[in-house]
């Protein structure tokens, strides 16, 4: 019922969610650093930048506009101020600072389309 209601109002949303669910079920296998980046991103970054790096009313999409790795490191460590928009730095945060490259690996895989929305799958055993 809910799916039909959403489909009637926004068919694009339903098809993208369905595609993401299918991709999730297909289980793209990714490296450990990308899986860890997913975990770290969703523990701290998603509050402002939205689920799966898609952006929100608070922070921009990191999937659509991912900076190069050096710029990303600097922004995450030192923060950024752009008019009224401010992001604090995370250089002293033990839950973020050591994992910046892992977070970047996750966002890069999302930006490149290598993985879809949702939790990436680990390596085959």
TIRO-2110 file (N, C-alpha, C; in Angstrom, 1 decimal):
// TIRO-2110
0.8, -1.2, 0.0, N, 1, A
0.0, 0.0, 0.0, CA, 1, A
0.9, 1.2, 0.0, C, 1, A
1.8, 1.3, 0.9, N, 2, A
2.7, 2.5, 1.0, CA, 2, A
3.5, 2.6, -0.3, C, 2, A
4.0, 1.5, -0.8, N, 3, A
4.7, 1.6, -2.1, CA, 3, A
3.9, 2.2, -3.2, C, 3, A
2.6, 1.8, -3.3, N, 4, A
1.7, 2.3, -4.3, CA, 4, A
1.5, 3.8, -4.1, C, 4, A
1.3, 4.2, -2.9, N, 5, A
1.1, 5.6, -2.6, CA, 5, A
2.4, 6.5, -3.0, C, 5, A
3.5, 6.0, -2.6, N, 6, A
4.8, 6.7, -3.0, CA, 6, A
4.9, 6.7, -4.5, C, 6, A
4.7, 5.6, -5.1, N, 7, A
4.8, 5.5, -6.6, CA, 7, A
3.9, 6.4, -7.3, C, 7, A
2.7, 6.6, -6.8, N, 8, A
1.8, 7.6, -7.4, CA, 8, A
2.3, 9.0, -7.3, C, 8, A
2.9, 9.3, -6.2, N, 9, A
3.4, 10.7, -6.0, CA, 9, A
4.8, 10.9, -6.6, C, 9, A
5.7, 9.9, -6.6, N, 10, A
7.0, 10.0, -7.0, CA, 10, A
7.6, 8.7, -7.6, C, 10, A
7.2, 8.4, -8.9, N, 11, A
7.7, 7.1, -9.4, CA, 11, A
9.2, 7.0, -9.6, C, 11, A
9.9, 8.1, -9.7, N, 12, A
11.4, 8.1, -9.8, CA, 12, A
12.0, 7.6, -8.5, C, 12, A
11.4, 8.0, -7.4, N, 13, A
11.9, 7.6, -6.1, CA, 13, A
11.8, 6.1, -5.9, C, 13, A
10.6, 5.6, -6.2, N, 14, A
10.4, 4.2, -6.1, CA, 14, A
11.3, 3.4, -7.0, C, 14, A
11.5, 3.8, -8.2, N, 15, A
12.4, 3.0, -9.1, CA, 15, A
13.9, 3.1, -8.5, C, 15, A
14.3, 4.2, -8.0, N, 16, A
15.7, 4.3, -7.5, CA, 16, A
15.8, 3.5, -6.2, C, 16, A
14.8, 3.5, -5.4, N, 17, A
14.8, 2.6, -4.2, CA, 17, A
14.8, 1.2, -4.6, C, 17, A
14.0, 0.8, -5.5, N, 18, A
14.0, -0.6, -6.0, CA, 18, A
15.3, -1.0, -6.5, C, 18, A
15.9, -0.1, -7.3, N, 19, A
17.2, -0.4, -7.9, CA, 19, A
18.3, -0.6, -6.8, C, 19, A
18.2, 0.3, -5.8, N, 20, A
19.2, 0.2, -4.7, CA, 20, A
19.0, -1.1, -3.9, C, 20, A
17.7, -1.5, -3.7, N, 21, A
17.4, -2.7, -3.0, CA, 21, A
17.9, -3.9, -3.8, C, 21, A
17.8, -3.9, -5.1, N, 22, A
18.2, -5.0, -6.0, CA, 22, A
19.8, -5.0, -5.9, C, 22, A
20.4, -3.9, -6.0, N, 23, A
21.9, -3.8, -5.9, CA, 23, A
22.4, -4.4, -4.6, C, 23, A
21.6, -4.0, -3.5, N, 24, A
22.0, -4.5, -2.2, CA, 24, A
21.9, -6.0, -2.1, C, 24, A
20.8, -6.5, -2.7, N, 25, A
20.6, -8.0, -2.7, CA, 25, A
21.6, -8.7, -3.5, C, 25, A
22.1, -8.0, -4.6, N, 26, A
23.1, -8.6, -5.4, CA, 26, A
24.4, -8.7, -4.7, C, 26, A
24.6, -7.8, -3.7, N, 27, A
25.7, -7.8, -2.8, CA, 27, A
27.1, -7.5, -3.4, C, 27, A
27.3, -6.3, -3.9, N, 28, A
28.6, -6.0, -4.4, CA, 28, A
29.6, -6.2, -3.4, C, 28, A
30.6, -7.0, -3.7, N, 29, A
31.7, -7.3, -2.7, CA, 29, A
32.7, -6.2, -2.8, C, 29, A
33.1, -5.7, -1.6, N, 30, A
34.0, -4.6, -1.6, CA, 30, A
35.1, -4.9, -0.6, C, 30, A
36.2, -4.1, -0.7, N, 31, A
37.3, -4.3, 0.2, CA, 31, A
37.0, -3.9, 1.7, C, 31, A
37.8, -4.3, 2.6, N, 32, A
37.5, -4.0, 4.0, CA, 32, A
37.5, -2.5, 4.3, C, 32, A
38.4, -1.7, 3.7, N, 33, A
38.5, -0.3, 4.0, CA, 33, A
37.2, 0.4, 3.5, C, 33, A
36.6, -0.1, 2.4, N, 34, A
35.3, 0.5, 1.9, CA, 34, A
34.2, 0.2, 2.9, C, 34, A
34.2, -1.1, 3.4, N, 35, A
33.1, -1.4, 4.4, CA, 35, A
33.3, -0.6, 5.6, C, 35, A
34.6, -0.5, 6.1, N, 36, A
34.8, 0.3, 7.3, CA, 36, A
34.4, 1.8, 7.1, C, 36, A
34.7, 2.3, 5.9, N, 37, A
34.3, 3.7, 5.5, CA, 37, A
32.8, 3.8, 5.6, C, 37, A
32.1, 2.8, 5.1, N, 38, A
30.6, 2.9, 5.2, CA, 38, A
30.2, 3.0, 6.7, C, 38, A
30.8, 2.1, 7.5, N, 39, A
30.5, 2.1, 9.0, CA, 39, A
30.8, 3.4, 9.6, C, 39, A
32.0, 4.0, 9.3, N, 40, A
32.4, 5.2, 9.9, CA, 40, A
31.6, 6.4, 9.4, C, 40, A
31.3, 6.4, 8.1, N, 41, A
30.5, 7.5, 7.6, CA, 41, A
29.1, 7.5, 8.3, C, 41, A
28.5, 6.4, 8.4, N, 42, A
27.2, 6.3, 9.0, CA, 42, A
27.2, 6.5, 10.5, C, 42, A
28.3, 6.5, 11.1, N, 43, A
28.4, 6.7, 12.6, CA, 43, A
28.6, 8.2, 12.8, C, 43, A
29.0, 9.0, 11.9, N, 44, A
29.3, 10.4, 12.1, CA, 44, A
28.9, 11.4, 11.1, C, 44, A
29.1, 11.0, 9.8, N, 45, A
29.0, 12.0, 8.7, CA, 45, A
27.5, 12.1, 8.2, C, 45, A
26.8, 11.0, 8.3, N, 46, A
25.4, 11.0, 7.7, CA, 46, A
24.5, 11.9, 8.4, C, 46, A
24.8, 12.3, 9.6, N, 47, A
23.9, 13.2, 10.3, CA, 47, A
23.7, 14.6, 9.6, C, 47, A
24.8, 15.0, 8.9, N, 48, A
24.7, 16.2, 8.1, CA, 48, A
24.7, 16.0, 6.6, C, 48, A
25.4, 15.0, 6.2, N, 49, A
25.5, 14.8, 4.7, CA, 49, A
24.5, 13.7, 4.2, C, 49, A
23.7, 13.2, 5.0, N, 50, A
22.6, 12.3, 4.6, CA, 50, A
23.0, 10.9, 4.4, C, 50, A
22.1, 10.0, 4.4, N, 51, A
22.4, 8.6, 4.2, CA, 51, A
23.1, 8.3, 2.9, C, 51, A
24.1, 7.5, 2.9, N, 52, A
24.8, 7.1, 1.7, CA, 52, A
25.5, 8.3, 1.0, C, 52, A
25.7, 9.4, 1.7, N, 53, A
26.4, 10.5, 1.1, CA, 53, A
25.6, 11.4, 0.1, C, 53, A
24.3, 11.2, 0.2, N, 54, A
23.4, 11.8, -0.8, CA, 54, A
23.0, 13.3, -0.5, C, 54, A
23.5, 13.8, 0.6, N, 55, A
23.2, 15.2, 1.0, CA, 55, A
21.9, 15.3, 1.8, C, 55, A
21.8, 16.5, 2.4, N, 56, A
20.6, 16.8, 3.2, CA, 56, A
20.4, 18.3, 3.2, C, 56, A
19.4, 18.7, 4.0, N, 57, A
19.2, 20.2, 4.1, CA, 57, A
20.4, 20.9, 4.9, C, 57, A
21.2, 20.1, 5.6, N, 58, A
22.3, 20.6, 6.4, CA, 58, A
23.6, 20.6, 5.6, C, 58, A
23.9, 19.5, 5.0, N, 59, A
25.2, 19.3, 4.3, CA, 59, A
25.0, 18.8, 2.9, C, 59, A
26.0, 19.2, 2.0, N, 60, A
25.9, 18.8, 0.6, CA, 60, A
26.1, 17.4, 0.3, C, 60, A
25.7, 16.9, -0.8, N, 61, A
26.0, 15.6, -1.3, CA, 61, A
27.5, 15.4, -1.5, C, 61, A
28.0, 14.3, -1.0, N, 62, A
29.4, 14.0, -1.2, CA, 62, A
29.6, 13.0, -2.3, C, 62, A
28.4, 12.5, -2.8, N, 63, A
28.5, 11.6, -3.9, CA, 63, A
28.5, 12.4, -5.2, C, 63, A
27.8, 13.5, -5.3, N, 64, A
27.8, 14.3, -6.5, CA, 64, A
29.0, 15.2, -6.6, C, 64, A
29.6, 15.6, -5.5, N, 65, A
30.7, 16.6, -5.5, CA, 65, A
31.8, 16.2, -4.6, C, 65, A
32.3, 15.0, -4.8, N, 66, A
33.4, 14.5, -3.9, CA, 66, A
34.7, 15.2, -4.4, C, 66, A
35.4, 15.9, -3.4, N, 67, A
36.7, 16.5, -3.8, CA, 67, A
37.8, 15.5, -3.9, C, 67, A
38.9, 15.9, -4.4, N, 68, A
40.1, 15.0, -4.5, CA, 68, A
40.5, 14.6, -3.1, C, 68, A
41.2, 13.5, -2.9, N, 69, A
41.5, 13.0, -1.6, CA, 69, A
42.3, 14.0, -0.7, C, 69, A
43.2, 14.8, -1.2, N, 70, A
43.9, 15.7, -0.4, CA, 70, A
43.0, 16.8, 0.2, C, 70, A
42.2, 17.3, -0.7, N, 71, A
41.2, 18.3, -0.3, CA, 71, A
40.2, 17.8, 0.7, C, 71, A
39.8, 16.5, 0.5, N, 72, A
38.9, 15.9, 1.4, CA, 72, A
39.5, 15.7, 2.8, C, 72, A
40.7, 15.3, 2.8, N, 73, A
41.4, 15.1, 4.1, CA, 73, A
41.5, 16.4, 4.9, C, 73, A
41.9, 17.5, 4.2, N, 74, A
42.0, 18.8, 4.8, CA, 74, A
40.6, 19.3, 5.3, C, 74, A
39.6, 19.2, 4.5, N, 75, A
38.3, 19.6, 4.9, CA, 75, A
37.8, 18.8, 6.2, C, 75, A
38.0, 17.5, 6.2, N, 76, A
37.5, 16.7, 7.3, CA, 76, A
38.4, 17.1, 8.6, C, 76, A
39.7, 17.2, 8.4, N, 77, A
40.5, 17.5, 9.6, CA, 77, A
40.3, 18.9, 10.1, C, 77, A
40.3, 19.9, 9.2, N, 78, A
40.3, 21.3, 9.6, CA, 78, A
38.9, 22.0, 9.6, C, 78, A
37.9, 21.4, 9.0, N, 79, A
36.6, 21.9, 8.9, CA, 79, A
36.5, 22.9, 7.7, C, 79, A
35.4, 23.5, 7.5, N, 80, A
35.2, 24.4, 6.4, CA, 80, A
34.1, 25.4, 6.7, C, 80, A
34.2, 26.6, 6.3, N, 81, A
33.2, 27.6, 6.5, CA, 81, A
33.0, 28.3, 5.1, C, 81, A
31.7, 28.3, 4.8, N, 82, A
31.3, 28.9, 3.5, CA, 82, A
30.0, 29.7, 3.7, C, 82, A
30.1, 31.0, 3.9, N, 83, A
29.0, 31.8, 4.3, CA, 83, A
28.4, 31.4, 5.6, C, 83, A
27.1, 31.1, 5.6, N, 84, A
26.5, 30.7, 6.9, CA, 84, A
26.7, 29.2, 7.2, C, 84, A
27.2, 28.4, 6.2, N, 85, A
27.4, 27.0, 6.4, CA, 85, A
28.8, 26.7, 7.0, C, 85, A
28.8, 26.0, 8.1, N, 86, A
30.0, 25.7, 8.8, CA, 86, A
30.1, 24.2, 9.1, C, 86, A
31.2, 23.6, 8.8, N, 87, A
31.5, 22.2, 9.2, CA, 87, A
32.7, 22.2, 10.1, C, 87, A
32.5, 21.7, 11.3, N, 88, A
33.7, 21.7, 12.2, CA, 88, A
34.7, 20.7, 11.8, C, 88, A
35.9, 20.8, 12.2, N, 89, A
37.0, 19.9, 11.9, CA, 89, A
36.9, 18.7, 12.8, C, 89, A
37.5, 17.5, 12.3, N, 90, A
37.4, 16.3, 13.1, CA, 90, A
38.8, 15.8, 13.4, C, 90, A
39.8, 16.6, 13.3, N, 91, A
41.2, 16.2, 13.5, CA, 91, A
41.5, 15.5, 14.9, C, 91, A
40.7, 15.9, 15.9, N, 92, A
40.9, 15.4, 17.2, CA, 92, A
39.9, 14.3, 17.6, C, 92, A
39.0, 14.0, 16.6, N, 93, A
38.0, 13.0, 16.9, CA, 93, A
38.5, 11.6, 16.6, C, 93, A
38.7, 10.7, 17.6, N, 94, A
39.3, 9.4, 17.4, CA, 94, A
38.4, 8.5, 16.6, C, 94, A
37.1, 8.8, 16.4, N, 95, A
36.2, 8.0, 15.7, CA, 95, A
36.2, 8.4, 14.2, C, 95, A
36.8, 9.5, 13.8, N, 96, A
36.9, 10.0, 12.5, CA, 96, A
38.3, 10.1, 11.9, C, 96, A
39.1, 10.8, 12.6, N, 97, A
40.5, 11.2, 12.1, CA, 97, A
41.3, 10.0, 11.6, C, 97, A
41.3, 8.9, 12.3, N, 98, A
42.1, 7.7, 11.8, CA, 98, A
41.5, 7.0, 10.6, C, 98, A
40.3, 7.4, 10.3, N, 99, A
39.5, 6.6, 9.3, CA, 99, A
39.1, 7.5, 8.1, C, 99, A
39.7, 8.6, 7.9, N, 100, A
39.4, 9.5, 6.8, CA, 100, A
39.5, 8.9, 5.5, C, 100, A
40.6, 8.1, 5.3, N, 101, A
40.8, 7.5, 4.0, CA, 101, A
39.8, 6.4, 3.7, C, 101, A
39.4, 5.7, 4.8, N, 102, A
38.3, 4.6, 4.6, CA, 102, A
37.0, 5.3, 4.2, C, 102, A
36.7, 6.4, 4.9, N, 103, A
35.5, 7.1, 4.6, CA, 103, A
35.5, 7.6, 3.1, C, 103, A
36.7, 8.1, 2.7, N, 104, A
36.9, 8.5, 1.3, CA, 104, A
36.7, 7.3, 0.3, C, 104, A
37.2, 6.2, 0.7, N, 105, A
37.1, 5.0, -0.2, CA, 105, A
35.6, 4.6, -0.4, C, 105, A
34.9, 4.7, 0.7, N, 106, A
33.4, 4.4, 0.6, CA, 106, A
32.7, 5.5, -0.3, C, 106, A
33.0, 6.7, 0.0, N, 107, A
32.3, 7.8, -0.8, CA, 107, A
32.8, 7.8, -2.3, C, 107, A
34.0, 7.4, -2.5, N, 108, A
34.5, 7.3, -3.9, CA, 108, A
33.8, 6.2, -4.7, C, 108, A
33.7, 5.1, -4.0, N, 109, A
33.0, 4.0, -4.6, CA, 109, A
31.5, 4.3, -4.9, C, 109, A
30.9, 5.1, -4.0, N, 110, A
29.5, 5.6, -4.2, CA, 110, A
29.5, 6.6, -5.4, C, 110, A
30.5, 7.5, -5.4, N, 111, A
30.5, 8.5, -6.5, CA, 111, A
30.8, 7.9, -7.8, C, 111, A
31.6, 6.9, -7.9, N, 112, A
31.9, 6.2, -9.2, CA, 112, A
30.9, 5.2, -9.6, C, 112, A
29.9, 5.0, -8.8, N, 113, A
28.8, 4.0, -9.1, CA, 113, A
29.2, 2.6, -8.9, C, 113, A
30.4, 2.4, -8.2, N, 114, A
30.9, 1.0, -8.0, CA, 114, A
30.0, 0.3, -7.0, C, 114, A
29.4, 1.0, -6.1, N, 115, A
28.4, 0.4, -5.1, CA, 115, A
27.2, 1.3, -5.0, C, 115, A
26.1, 0.7, -4.7, N, 116, A
24.9, 1.5, -4.6, CA, 116, A
24.6, 1.9, -3.2, C, 116, A
23.4, 2.3, -2.9, N, 117, A
23.0, 2.7, -1.6, CA, 117, A
22.9, 1.4, -0.7, C, 117, A
23.1, 1.6, 0.6, N, 118, A
23.0, 0.5, 1.5, CA, 118, A
24.3, -0.1, 1.9, C, 118, A
24.3, -1.0, 2.8, N, 119, A
25.5, -1.6, 3.3, CA, 119, A
26.2, -2.5, 2.3, C, 119, A
27.5, -2.1, 2.0, N, 120, A
28.2, -3.0, 1.1, CA, 120, A
28.6, -4.4, 1.7, C, 120, A
28.7, -5.4, 0.9, N, 121, A
29.0, -6.7, 1.3, CA, 121, A
30.5, -7.0, 1.5, C, 121, A
30.8, -7.8, 2.4, N, 122, A
32.2, -8.2, 2.6, CA, 122, A
32.8, -9.1, 1.6, C, 122, A
34.1, -9.4, 1.6, N, 123, A
34.7, -10.3, 0.7, CA, 123, A
34.1, -11.7, 0.9, C, 123, A
34.1, -12.5, -0.2, N, 124, A
33.7, -13.9, -0.1, CA, 124, A
34.7, -14.6, 0.7, C, 124, A
34.2, -15.5, 1.6, N, 125, A
35.1, -16.3, 2.4, CA, 125, A
35.7, -17.5, 1.7, C, 125, A
END
